[in-house]
């Protein structure tokens, strides 16, 4: 199955537009893209069946970006399917393998990558019109918003990227803790140790007598 799958019990949590159909419902998430950079999240519809397990054939997803300067869309290598790019603002993808639903939500299906050039203006936004169609299914059209943000602004990390980055931070944290615990304790400069003399070395302080009660 093409697309990035996330098994959930209900519809997607984040969406800019939702179309609830008789056989399939589709959500169209929004995305932020930094000036001179690439959006963290891929842009693609999320689909789930409203009639239980089912399979779609001849699936097609078409994207058309408009209303914003300096932004372009391209097919994602992670999405699978066969894609064409009529222009920098249009992408059409098909999935010859079909799309099967077994109770899960298929998120970011046949997605595109959103990029902004250095000339894009922070604070502007555009619309991506997304149309999902399949054999025996009337075309479902929705819109996703593309927001251009200043590259100095920290973008929220969501979707599959969040899990990857979270795992990396966890590993780095463990390495730091282990390295700290294994740091050897250095004796004061000029002091002698039992290793130097072969005998215990007193600290020079009188120890308190042991009191037994």
C-alpha beads as a LAMMPS data file, in Angstrom:
LAMMPS data file: protein, C-alpha beads

213 atoms
212 bonds

1 atom types
1 bond types

-500.0 500.0 xlo xhi
-500.0 500.0 ylo yhi
-500.0 500.0 zlo zhi

Masses

1 110.0

Atoms # bond

1 1 1 0.000 0.000 0.000
2 1 1 1.436 3.337 -0.946
3 1 1 1.505 6.261 1.405
4 1 1 2.522 6.593 5.025
5 1 1 0.259 4.549 7.254
6 1 1 -0.796 5.356 10.792
7 1 1 -3.190 2.970 12.484
8 1 1 -5.812 4.841 14.441
9 1 1 -9.316 4.201 15.635
10 1 1 -10.842 7.384 14.260
11 1 1 -10.229 10.138 11.748
12 1 1 -7.016 12.187 11.694
13 1 1 -6.468 14.655 14.524
14 1 1 -5.074 17.483 12.385
15 1 1 -6.790 18.613 9.229
16 1 1 -7.567 21.840 7.467
17 1 1 -10.574 20.479 5.577
18 1 1 -12.574 17.246 5.921
19 1 1 -14.945 15.640 3.438
20 1 1 -17.119 12.889 4.863
21 1 1 -18.241 10.568 2.074
22 1 1 -20.504 7.537 1.855
23 1 1 -17.678 5.037 1.282
24 1 1 -14.549 6.993 2.099
25 1 1 -13.881 10.144 4.094
26 1 1 -10.911 12.347 3.354
27 1 1 -9.067 14.945 5.421
28 1 1 -6.815 17.588 3.885
29 1 1 -4.121 18.760 6.352
30 1 1 -2.456 22.172 6.270
31 1 1 1.318 22.673 6.252
32 1 1 3.882 25.343 7.197
33 1 1 6.921 25.924 4.983
34 1 1 9.920 28.113 5.920
35 1 1 11.366 30.710 3.567
36 1 1 14.202 29.117 1.598
37 1 1 13.428 25.675 3.012
38 1 1 11.242 22.590 2.931
39 1 1 8.150 21.845 4.991
40 1 1 8.819 19.304 7.751
41 1 1 5.624 17.404 7.005
42 1 1 4.685 15.991 3.631
43 1 1 1.411 17.248 2.224
44 1 1 -1.136 14.596 1.345
45 1 1 -4.721 13.550 2.097
46 1 1 -5.676 11.181 4.893
47 1 1 -8.361 8.618 4.056
48 1 1 -10.502 6.216 6.059
49 1 1 -13.380 3.927 5.139
50 1 1 -16.872 4.638 6.413
51 1 1 -18.219 1.196 5.451
52 1 1 -15.637 -1.114 7.012
53 1 1 -12.956 -3.074 5.156
54 1 1 -12.891 -2.166 1.478
55 1 1 -10.482 -1.762 -1.440
56 1 1 -10.209 1.071 -3.952
57 1 1 -8.732 0.611 -7.414
58 1 1 -7.654 3.160 -9.972
59 1 1 -6.848 5.656 -7.232
60 1 1 -5.709 9.091 -8.370
61 1 1 -4.654 12.159 -6.333
62 1 1 -4.242 15.518 -8.082
63 1 1 -2.676 18.630 -6.522
64 1 1 -2.938 22.242 -7.717
65 1 1 -1.179 25.024 -5.781
66 1 1 -2.324 28.636 -6.161
67 1 1 -2.363 32.001 -4.442
68 1 1 1.221 32.194 -3.155
69 1 1 4.493 33.224 -4.809
70 1 1 7.816 31.435 -4.404
71 1 1 6.337 28.057 -3.381
72 1 1 6.412 24.835 -5.391
73 1 1 5.340 21.218 -4.948
74 1 1 7.026 18.017 -6.131
75 1 1 6.231 14.293 -5.710
76 1 1 7.651 12.612 -2.621
77 1 1 9.898 9.573 -2.968
78 1 1 8.285 8.144 0.179
79 1 1 4.793 8.086 -1.274
80 1 1 5.109 5.439 -3.966
81 1 1 2.768 5.458 -6.919
82 1 1 3.342 6.928 -10.346
83 1 1 3.478 10.729 -10.452
84 1 1 3.718 13.384 -13.129
85 1 1 4.546 17.070 -12.683
86 1 1 2.868 19.225 -15.342
87 1 1 4.307 22.333 -13.645
88 1 1 5.915 23.500 -10.389
89 1 1 2.439 23.986 -8.917
90 1 1 0.724 20.836 -10.213
91 1 1 1.288 17.164 -9.422
92 1 1 -0.816 14.127 -10.372
93 1 1 -0.218 10.716 -8.748
94 1 1 -1.834 7.329 -9.361
95 1 1 -1.589 4.061 -7.457
96 1 1 -1.870 0.975 -9.717
97 1 1 -1.687 -1.340 -6.691
98 1 1 -4.955 -0.109 -5.238
99 1 1 -5.715 1.010 -1.700
100 1 1 -7.117 -1.359 0.946
101 1 1 -8.716 -0.362 4.248
102 1 1 -8.757 -2.753 7.204
103 1 1 -10.074 -0.364 9.847
104 1 1 -7.092 2.005 9.861
105 1 1 -6.604 5.548 8.680
106 1 1 -4.209 5.945 5.762
107 1 1 -2.383 9.198 6.409
108 1 1 -0.360 11.254 3.921
109 1 1 -1.415 9.188 0.917
110 1 1 0.546 9.764 -2.333
111 1 1 2.007 12.974 -0.840
112 1 1 3.975 15.891 -2.223
113 1 1 6.905 17.886 -0.872
114 1 1 6.349 21.613 -0.321
115 1 1 9.314 23.967 -0.755
116 1 1 9.680 27.737 -0.605
117 1 1 12.354 29.796 -2.328
118 1 1 14.309 32.584 -0.668
119 1 1 12.033 35.112 -2.368
120 1 1 8.877 33.786 -0.702
121 1 1 7.262 36.284 1.650
122 1 1 6.775 35.260 5.318
123 1 1 3.165 35.543 6.417
124 1 1 1.705 34.767 3.007
125 1 1 -0.331 31.664 2.315
126 1 1 -1.732 29.734 -0.603
127 1 1 -4.198 26.966 -1.301
128 1 1 -3.550 23.476 -2.558
129 1 1 -6.661 22.009 -4.151
130 1 1 -6.505 18.230 -3.719
131 1 1 -8.803 15.876 -5.647
132 1 1 -9.030 12.174 -4.753
133 1 1 -10.758 9.828 -7.195
134 1 1 -11.012 6.065 -7.778
135 1 1 -12.982 3.531 -9.791
136 1 1 -16.631 3.717 -8.741
137 1 1 -15.930 6.636 -6.391
138 1 1 -17.054 10.157 -7.173
139 1 1 -14.129 12.628 -7.032
140 1 1 -13.610 14.137 -3.591
141 1 1 -12.096 17.629 -3.592
142 1 1 -10.772 19.544 -0.615
143 1 1 -8.247 22.241 0.180
144 1 1 -5.055 22.376 2.208
145 1 1 -3.503 25.668 3.259
146 1 1 0.212 26.331 2.788
147 1 1 1.575 28.947 5.204
148 1 1 4.952 30.585 4.543
149 1 1 6.817 31.270 7.792
150 1 1 10.107 32.944 8.672
151 1 1 12.896 30.370 8.633
152 1 1 14.005 31.580 12.094
153 1 1 10.709 30.450 13.586
154 1 1 10.791 26.964 15.100
155 1 1 8.335 24.793 13.216
156 1 1 6.290 22.217 15.149
157 1 1 7.433 18.684 14.450
158 1 1 4.568 16.308 13.756
159 1 1 3.893 13.119 11.900
160 1 1 6.624 10.528 11.200
161 1 1 9.400 13.101 11.674
162 1 1 8.440 13.554 15.305
163 1 1 9.008 9.903 16.155
164 1 1 12.396 9.816 14.404
165 1 1 13.647 12.995 16.090
166 1 1 12.296 11.885 19.481
167 1 1 14.149 8.578 19.205
168 1 1 17.394 10.355 18.293
169 1 1 17.127 12.690 21.298
170 1 1 16.470 9.721 23.572
171 1 1 19.616 7.941 22.350
172 1 1 21.726 11.072 22.801
173 1 1 20.364 11.487 26.329
174 1 1 21.295 7.926 27.265
175 1 1 24.830 8.364 25.887
176 1 1 25.258 11.568 27.911
177 1 1 24.088 9.926 31.153
178 1 1 26.328 6.884 30.690
179 1 1 29.338 9.065 29.903
180 1 1 28.731 11.164 33.014
181 1 1 28.437 8.153 35.306
182 1 1 31.679 6.646 34.018
183 1 1 33.750 9.807 34.485
184 1 1 36.684 8.906 36.825
185 1 1 37.158 10.833 40.052
186 1 1 40.560 12.581 40.061
187 1 1 42.423 12.870 43.419
188 1 1 43.444 16.345 44.627
189 1 1 46.613 17.636 43.008
190 1 1 49.746 16.625 44.993
191 1 1 48.010 13.973 47.114
192 1 1 49.109 10.359 47.337
193 1 1 46.878 7.370 46.975
194 1 1 47.076 3.798 48.158
195 1 1 48.192 2.826 44.669
196 1 1 51.255 5.106 44.948
197 1 1 52.475 3.770 48.325
198 1 1 50.911 0.390 48.628
199 1 1 49.443 1.526 51.957
200 1 1 46.225 3.242 52.962
201 1 1 46.624 7.011 53.075
202 1 1 44.867 8.962 55.778
203 1 1 43.075 12.146 54.905
204 1 1 44.523 13.787 58.000
205 1 1 41.137 14.201 59.612
206 1 1 40.258 12.436 62.775
207 1 1 37.386 10.075 62.368
208 1 1 34.502 10.123 64.774
209 1 1 34.436 7.189 67.235
210 1 1 31.909 4.513 66.515
211 1 1 29.029 4.712 68.947
212 1 1 27.026 1.611 69.675
213 1 1 23.586 1.935 71.213

Bonds

1 1 1 2
2 1 2 3
3 1 3 4
4 1 4 5
5 1 5 6
6 1 6 7
7 1 7 8
8 1 8 9
9 1 9 10
10 1 10 11
11 1 11 12
12 1 12 13
13 1 13 14
14 1 14 15
15 1 15 16
16 1 16 17
17 1 17 18
18 1 18 19
19 1 19 20
20 1 20 21
21 1 21 22
22 1 22 23
23 1 23 24
24 1 24 25
25 1 25 26
26 1 26 27
27 1 27 28
28 1 28 29
29 1 29 30
30 1 30 31
31 1 31 32
32 1 32 33
33 1 33 34
34 1 34 35
35 1 35 36
36 1 36 37
37 1 37 38
38 1 38 39
39 1 39 40
40 1 40 41
41 1 41 42
42 1 42 43
43 1 43 44
44 1 44 45
45 1 45 46
46 1 46 47
47 1 47 48
48 1 48 49
49 1 49 50
50 1 50 51
51 1 51 52
52 1 52 53
53 1 53 54
54 1 54 55
55 1 55 56
56 1 56 57
57 1 57 58
58 1 58 59
59 1 59 60
60 1 60 61
61 1 61 62
62 1 62 63
63 1 63 64
64 1 64 65
65 1 65 66
66 1 66 67
67 1 67 68
68 1 68 69
69 1 69 70
70 1 70 71
71 1 71 72
72 1 72 73
73 1 73 74
74 1 74 75
75 1 75 76
76 1 76 77
77 1 77 78
78 1 78 79
79 1 79 80
80 1 80 81
81 1 81 82
82 1 82 83
83 1 83 84
84 1 84 85
85 1 85 86
86 1 86 87
87 1 87 88
88 1 88 89
89 1 89 90
90 1 90 91
91 1 91 92
92 1 92 93
93 1 93 94
94 1 94 95
95 1 95 96
96 1 96 97
97 1 97 98
98 1 98 99
99 1 99 100
100 1 100 101
101 1 101 102
102 1 102 103
103 1 103 104
104 1 104 105
105 1 105 106
106 1 106 107
107 1 107 108
108 1 108 109
109 1 109 110
110 1 110 111
111 1 111 112
112 1 112 113
113 1 113 114
114 1 114 115
115 1 115 116
116 1 116 117
117 1 117 118
118 1 118 119
119 1 119 120
120 1 120 121
121 1 121 122
122 1 122 123
123 1 123 124
124 1 124 125
125 1 125 126
126 1 126 127
127 1 127 128
128 1 128 129
129 1 129 130
130 1 130 131
131 1 131 132
132 1 132 133
133 1 133 134
134 1 134 135
135 1 135 136
136 1 136 137
137 1 137 138
138 1 138 139
139 1 139 140
140 1 140 141
141 1 141 142
142 1 142 143
143 1 143 144
144 1 144 145
145 1 145 146
146 1 146 147
147 1 147 148
148 1 148 149
149 1 149 150
150 1 150 151
151 1 151 152
152 1 152 153
153 1 153 154
154 1 154 155
155 1 155 156
156 1 156 157
157 1 157 158
158 1 158 159
159 1 159 160
160 1 160 161
161 1 161 162
162 1 162 163
163 1 163 164
164 1 164 165
165 1 165 166
166 1 166 167
167 1 167 168
168 1 168 169
169 1 169 170
170 1 170 171
171 1 171 172
172 1 172 173
173 1 173 174
174 1 174 175
175 1 175 176
176 1 176 177
177 1 177 178
178 1 178 179
179 1 179 180
180 1 180 181
181 1 181 182
182 1 182 183
183 1 183 184
184 1 184 185
185 1 185 186
186 1 186 187
187 1 187 188
188 1 188 189
189 1 189 190
190 1 190 191
191 1 191 192
192 1 192 193
193 1 193 194
194 1 194 195
195 1 195 196
196 1 196 197
197 1 197 198
198 1 198 199
199 1 199 200
200 1 200 201
201 1 201 202
202 1 202 203
203 1 203 204
204 1 204 205
205 1 205 206
206 1 206 207
207 1 207 208
208 1 208 209
209 1 209 210
210 1 210 211
211 1 211 212
212 1 212 213
